[in-house]
Amino acid sequence: MTTRYYTATSLDGYIADPSNSLDWLMAVADADTATSDVDEFLLGVGAMCMGATTYEWMAANNPPEYWPENYGDRPCWVFTHRDLPATPGANLRFVAGDVSAVHTQMAEAAGDRDIWVLGGGELAGQFADAGLLDEVIVGITPVTLGGGAPLLPRRILSDRMQLVGVERMGQFAKLAYRLI
């Protein structure tokens, strides 16, 4: 079981614009090519998690059938400090607090498959701080935003990161780093 932070980022290192929107990502002409591997990636995912801002954006920008069509009944932990509405058809657990205890629950649910940290650089940073993040996979988008939510608002020294994959996906570049 591997815990992976798999996300897209602007060329200047932001996963959402200053309004917490991902519209910029969907507007890239080659976006379908860059997301063509998501279905294959999901086959290896047994549990997932995200932050409240990512969850709220997904709920506000996708039709109700999006979740079950894309994620099936995979359990998803949403880290939040406020009450959020549930998405119909989604297997959700709203949680707060230390990622370590929740990671144990996620690992049990994932079984022999992986955990996907879907969104929130701060959340991924908490997993990294706890030594629970194994891999960072980033699709680099040919867009600059000038500000917004950073990819990973932490200092992780290069001696902890080993480049294990580089791939061109149309106008996007996909980089994979193993945390050691």
SERO-4910 file (N, C-alpha, C, O; in steps of 0.05 Angstrom, whole numbers):
BEGIN
 pado doro    nc1    nc2    nc3   cac1   cac2   cac3    cc1    cc2    cc3    oc1    oc2    oc3
  Met    A     17    -23      0      0      0      0     18     25      0     37     27     16
  Thr    A     11     43    -18     26     68    -21      7     91    -18    -15     90    -27
  Thr    A     16    112     -4      0    137     -1     11    157    -21     35    165    -20
  Arg    A     -6    165    -40      2    182    -63    -13    208    -63    -38    208    -60
  Tyr    A      1    230    -66    -11    256    -71     -9    259   -101     13    265   -112
  Tyr    A    -31    257   -115    -32    259   -144    -50    282   -151    -74    282   -145
  Thr    A    -39    302   -165    -53    327   -170    -42    341   -194    -22    332   -206
  Ala    A    -55    362   -202    -45    379   -224    -37    406   -211    -48    414   -191
  Thr    A    -17    418   -224     -8    444   -214     -2    462   -238      4    453   -260
  Ser    A     -5    488   -233      3    507   -253     34    507   -254     47    497   -236
  Leu    A     44    518   -275     73    519   -279     87    534   -256    110    528   -249
  Asp    A     73    553   -244     84    568   -221     76    556   -194     80    569   -174
  Gly    A     66    531   -193     64    517   -168     38    520   -153     38    517   -128
  Tyr    A     16    525   -166    -10    528   -151    -30    507   -161    -32    501   -185
  Ile    A    -45    495   -142    -65    475   -149    -93    487   -152   -111    474   -162
  Ala    A    -96    512   -143   -121    526   -147   -115    556   -149    -94    565   -138
  Asp    A   -131    571   -162   -126    599   -165   -134    614   -139   -143    602   -120
  Pro    A   -130    641   -138   -136    655   -113   -165    653   -104   -171    659    -81
  Ser    A   -183    645   -122   -211    641   -115   -218    612   -109   -241    604   -107
  Asn    A   -197    596   -105   -199    567   -100   -213    552   -123   -226    532   -119
  Ser    A   -210    563   -147   -223    551   -170   -203    534   -186   -179    539   -186
  Leu    A   -214    513   -200   -198    497   -218   -206    501   -247   -197    486   -265
  Asp    A   -222    522   -252   -231    527   -279   -208    531   -298   -210    523   -322
  Trp    A   -186    542   -289   -162    546   -306   -151    520   -317   -141    518   -339
  Leu    A   -154    499   -301   -144    472   -309   -161    461   -331   -150    449   -350
  Met    A   -187    463   -328   -205    452   -349   -204    468   -375   -213    457   -396
  Ala    A   -193    492   -374   -192    509   -398   -168    503   -416   -167    513   -438
  Val    A   -149    488   -406   -125    481   -422   -134    463   -445   -147    443   -441
  Ala    A   -126    470   -469   -134    456   -493   -128    426   -492   -144    411   -503
  Asp    A   -107    418   -480    -99    390   -480   -106    375   -454    -94    354   -449
  Ala    A   -125    385   -439   -132    374   -413   -140    344   -414   -134    329   -396
  Asp    A   -154    336   -435   -163    308   -437   -139    289   -439   -139    268   -428
  Thr    A   -118    298   -454    -94    281   -456    -81    279   -429    -71    257   -422
  Ala    A    -80    300   -413    -66    300   -388    -81    283   -367    -69    274   -348
  Thr    A   -107    279   -370   -122    264   -350   -128    236   -360   -143    221   -347
  Ser    A   -116    228   -382   -123    202   -394   -114    178   -377   -124    156   -380
  Asp    A    -95    183   -358    -86    161   -341   -101    158   -315    -94    141   -299
  Val    A   -120    176   -310   -134    176   -284   -149    150   -279   -149    139   -257
  Asp    A   -163    140   -300   -178    115   -296   -159     92   -288   -166     76   -271
  Glu    A   -136     90   -301   -117     69   -294   -107     73   -265   -104     54   -250
  Phe    A   -101     98   -258    -92    104   -231   -112     96   -211   -106     84   -190
  Leu    A   -138    102   -216   -159     95   -198   -162     65   -193   -171     57   -171
  Leu    A   -155     49   -212   -157     20   -208   -140     10   -184   -146     -9   -171
  Gly    A   -119     25   -178   -101     18   -156   -108     32   -130    -94     28   -110
  Val    A   -129     48   -130   -136     63   -106   -159     50    -90   -180     43   -101
  Gly    A   -153     45    -65   -173     32    -47   -187     51    -28   -208     46    -18
  Ala    A   -174     75    -24   -185     95     -6   -174    122    -14   -152    123    -26
  Met    A   -188    143     -8   -179    170    -16   -186    190      5   -202    185     23
  Cys    A   -173    213      4   -179    235     22   -175    261      8   -161    263    -12
  Met    A   -187    282     20   -184    309      9   -190    329     31   -202    322     52
  Gly    A   -183    354     27   -190    375     45   -217    386     39   -229    380     18
  Ala    A   -227    402     57   -254    413     55   -257    431     30   -278    430     17
  Thr    A   -237    447     24   -239    465      1   -241    449    -25   -257    456    -43
  Thr    A   -226    428    -28   -227    411    -52   -255    398    -54   -267    398    -75
  Tyr    A   -265    388    -31   -291    375    -30   -313    395    -38   -330    388    -54
  Glu    A   -312    419    -27   -332    439    -34   -332    446    -63   -353    450    -76
  Trp    A   -307    449    -75   -306    455   -103   -318    433   -120   -332    438   -139
  Met    A   -311    408   -113   -322    386   -128   -352    385   -126   -366    380   -146
  Ala    A   -363    389   -103   -392    388    -99   -406    411   -114   -428    407   -125
  Ala    A   -394    434   -115   -406    457   -129   -403    456   -159   -419    469   -173
  Asn    A   -384    441   -169   -378    442   -198   -383    416   -213   -376    414   -237
  Asn    A   -394    397   -200   -400    371   -214   -429    363   -208   -440    369   -187
  Pro    A   -442    350   -227   -469    340   -223   -469    318   -202   -448    306   -197
  Pro    A   -492    312   -189   -493    292   -168   -483    265   -177   -472    250   -160
  Glu    A   -486    257   -202   -478    231   -210   -447    229   -214   -437    207   -219
  Tyr    A   -433    251   -213   -405    251   -218   -390    233   -199   -373    217   -207
  Trp    A   -396    235   -173   -381    220   -153   -383    189   -158   -363    176   -161
  Pro    A   -407    178   -158   -409    149   -162   -398    140   -189   -387    118   -191
  Glu    A   -401    156   -210   -391    149   -236   -360    148   -237   -348    132   -251
  Asn    A   -347    166   -222   -318    169   -223   -303    155   -201   -281    145   -205
  Tyr    A   -315    154   -177   -301    142   -154   -315    117   -143   -304    104   -125
  Gly    A   -338    110   -154   -352     86   -144   -358     88   -115   -366    110   -105
  Asp    A   -355     67   -101   -360     67    -72   -335     68    -55   -335     60    -32
  Arg    A   -312     77    -67   -288     80    -52   -293     98    -28   -305    119    -31
  Pro    A   -283     90     -5   -286    108     18   -268    133     15   -246    131      6
  Cys    A   -279    155     23   -265    180     21   -267    195     48   -289    199     58
  Trp    A   -245    203     59   -244    218     83   -240    248     75   -222    255     60
  Val    A   -258    265     85   -257    293     80   -248    307    106   -263    306    126
  Phe    A   -225    319    106   -214    333    129   -226    360    131   -223    377    112
  Thr    A   -241    366    152   -255    391    155   -259    398    184   -259    381    201
  His    A   -262    424    190   -269    433    217   -297    446    217   -304    459    236
  Arg    A   -312    441    196   -340    451    195   -358    430    184   -350    411    172
  Asp    A   -384    435    187   -404    417    177   -407    421    147   -410    443    137
  Leu    A   -405    399    132   -408    400    103   -431    381     94   -435    360    107
  Pro    A   -445    388     73   -466    370     64   -454    345     50   -433    347     36
  Ala    A   -467    323     54   -458    298     40   -465    299     11   -485    311      3
  Thr    A   -450    286     -5   -455    283    -34   -470    256    -38   -460    235    -29
  Pro    A   -493    257    -51   -508    232    -55   -491    212    -71   -478    218    -90
  Gly    A   -491    187    -61   -476    166    -75   -447    164    -68   -433    146    -78
  Ala    A   -438    182    -50   -409    182    -42   -406    168    -15   -423    172      3
  Asn    A   -385    152    -12   -379    138     12   -360    156     28   -336    153     27
  Leu    A   -371    175     44   -356    196     57   -353    192     87   -371    181    100
  Arg    A   -331    202     97   -327    204    126   -315    232    131   -293    238    121
  Phe    A   -329    249    145   -319    276    152   -304    274    177   -314    265    198
  Val    A   -278    283    177   -261    280    199   -245    305    204   -243    323    187
  Ala    A   -234    307    228   -217    330    236   -194    318    253   -196    296    264
  Gly    A   -172    333    254   -151    325    272   -127    313    258   -123    317    234
  Asp    A   -111    299    273    -86    288    264    -89    267    241   -106    250    243
  Val    A    -74    270    221    -76    252    198    -66    224    204    -75    205    191
  Ser    A    -50    221    224    -39    194    230    -60    174    238    -60    152    227
  Ala    A    -78    181    256   -100    163    264   -118    157    240   -127    134    237
  Val    A   -124    177    224   -142    173    201   -128    156    180   -140    139    167
  His    A   -102    159    177    -87    143    158    -89    114    164    -91     97    146
  Thr    A    -89    107    189    -92     79    197   -119     68    188   -120     46    177
  Gln    A   -140     83    191   -166     75    182   -167     73    151   -178     54    140
  Met    A   -154     92    138   -154     91    109   -138     67     99   -147     54     79
  Ala    A   -116     61    112   -100     38    103   -116     12    107   -115     -6     90
  Glu    A   -131     10    128   -148    -14    132   -169    -16    110   -173    -38     99
  Ala    A   -181      6    103   -202      6     82   -190      1     55   -202    -12     38
  Ala    A   -165     10     50   -153      7     24   -144    -22     19   -142    -30     -4
  Gly    A   -138    -36     40   -128    -64     37   -102    -64     23    -83    -51     32
  Asp    A   -100    -79      1    -75    -81    -14    -72    -59    -35    -53    -59    -51
  Arg    A    -92    -42    -37    -91    -20    -56    -81      6    -43    -75      6    -19
  Asp    A    -78     27    -58    -65     52    -49    -85     71    -38   -110     69    -40
  Ile    A    -74     92    -24    -89    114    -14    -82    138    -32    -58    143    -37
  Trp    A   -103    153    -40    -99    176    -57   -105    201    -41   -128    205    -32
  Val    A    -86    218    -37    -90    245    -26    -97    262    -50    -79    270    -65
  Leu    A   -122    267    -53   -133    279    -78   -128    309    -79   -120    319   -100
  Gly    A   -132    323    -58   -129    351    -61   -125    365    -34   -134    356    -13
  Gly    A   -111    386    -37   -104    403    -14    -74    399     -8    -66    379      3
  Gly    A    -59    419    -17    -30    418    -12    -24    418     18     -5    405     27
  Glu    A    -40    432     34    -36    432     63    -41    405     74    -26    396     91
  Leu    A    -61    391     65    -67    364     74    -45    345     66    -35    329     83
  Ala    A    -36    346     41    -13    330     33     12    336     50     27    317     57
  Gly    A     16    361     56     38    369     74     36    356    101     57    348    113
  Gln    A     12    354    112      9    341    138     16    312    137     29    301    155
  Phe    A      9    298    115     16    270    112     47    268    109     59    250    121
  Ala    A     59    287     94     89    287     92    102    291    119    121    278    126
  Asp    A     92    311    134    103    317    160    102    292    179    121    288    195
  Ala    A     81    276    176     78    253    193     93    228    182     92    207    194
  Gly    A    107    232    160    121    209    148    103    189    134    110    166    131
  Leu    A     79    198    127     59    179    115     55    183     85     38    169     74
  Leu    A     69    202     73     66    207     44     89    193     30    112    199     35
  Asp    A     82    174     12    102    159     -2    110    170    -29    133    166    -38
  Glu    A     91    183    -42     96    192    -69     81    218    -75     59    222    -66
  Val    A     93    234    -91     81    259   -102     81    256   -132    102    254   -144
  Ile    A     57    256   -144     55    255   -173     41    280   -182     19    287   -173
  Val    A     54    295   -200     44    322   -207     43    325   -237     62    320   -252
  Gly    A     19    332   -247     16    340   -274     20    370   -276      5    386   -265
  Ile    A     41    378   -290     47    407   -292     34    418   -317     38    409   -339
  Thr    A     18    438   -312      0    450   -332     13    475   -344     25    491   -329
  Pro    A     10    479   -370     22    503   -383      6    528   -378     -3    541   -396
  Val    A      3    535   -352    -12    559   -344      3    570   -320     13    555   -303
  Thr    A      4    596   -317     14    608   -292     -9    624   -280    -25    637   -294
  Leu    A    -11    622   -254    -33    635   -239    -25    659   -223    -41    677   -218
  Gly    A      0    661   -215     10    684   -200      2    684   -171      9    702   -156
  Gly    A    -13    664   -162    -21    662   -134    -43    641   -132    -54    631   -152
  Gly    A    -49    634   -107    -70    615   -102    -62    595    -81    -46    602    -63
  Ala    A    -72    571    -83    -66    549    -63    -41    535    -73    -41    524    -95
  Pro    A    -19    535    -57      6    523    -66      4    493    -68    -11    480    -53
  Leu    A     20    482    -86     22    453    -90     28    438    -64     14    419    -57
  Leu    A     48    447    -50     56    434    -25     70    456     -8     93    461    -11
  Pro    A     54    468     10     65    491     26     83    482     49     78    489     72
  Arg    A    103    466     42    122    455     61    150    456     48    153    456     24
  Arg    A    169    456     65    196    452     55    203    423     58    204    412     80
  Ile    A    206    410     36    215    382     36    242    382     21    243    388     -3
  Leu    A    262    375     35    289    376     24    293    356      2    281    334      2
  Ser    A    309    363    -17    314    346    -41    325    318    -33    321    299    -48
  Asp    A    338    316    -10    349    290     -3    327    271      6    332    247     10
  Arg    A    302    281      9    279    263     16    263    256     -9    245    240     -7
  Met    A    269    268    -32    254    263    -56    271    252    -78    292    262    -84
  Gln    A    261    230    -89    276    217   -111    257    217   -136    235    206   -135
  Leu    A    267    228   -158    252    228   -182    250    200   -193    270    187   -198
  Val    A    225    190   -197    221    162   -206    206    161   -233    203    139   -244
  Gly    A    196    184   -242    182    183   -268    179    210   -280    174    230   -266
  Val    A    182    211   -307    177    235   -322    162    227   -347    170    208   -361
  Glu    A    141    240   -353    124    233   -376    113    258   -389    104    276   -375
  Arg    A    112    258   -415     99    280   -430     71    271   -436     67    249   -447
  Met    A     51    287   -431     23    281   -436     12    306   -451      0    323   -439
  Gly    A     16    306   -477      8    330   -493     25    354   -484     49    352   -484
  Gln    A     11    375   -476     25    399   -467     32    398   -438     44    417   -427
  Phe    A     25    377   -424     30    373   -396     55    356   -391     62    340   -408
  Ala    A     68    360   -368     90    343   -360     81    330   -334     71    343   -316
  Lys    A     85    304   -332     78    290   -307    104    281   -294    121    267   -306
  Leu    A    108    289   -269    131    282   -253    123    265   -230    102    270   -217
  Ala    A    138    245   -223    132    228   -200    157    228   -182    179    222   -192
  Tyr    A    153    234   -157    175    233   -137    168    214   -115    146    214   -105
  Arg    A    187    198   -107    184    180    -84    196    194    -60    219    204    -62
  Leu    A    182    195    -38    193    206    -14    208    185      1    197    163      6
  Ile    A    233    191      9    249    171     22    258    181     50    272    167     64
***
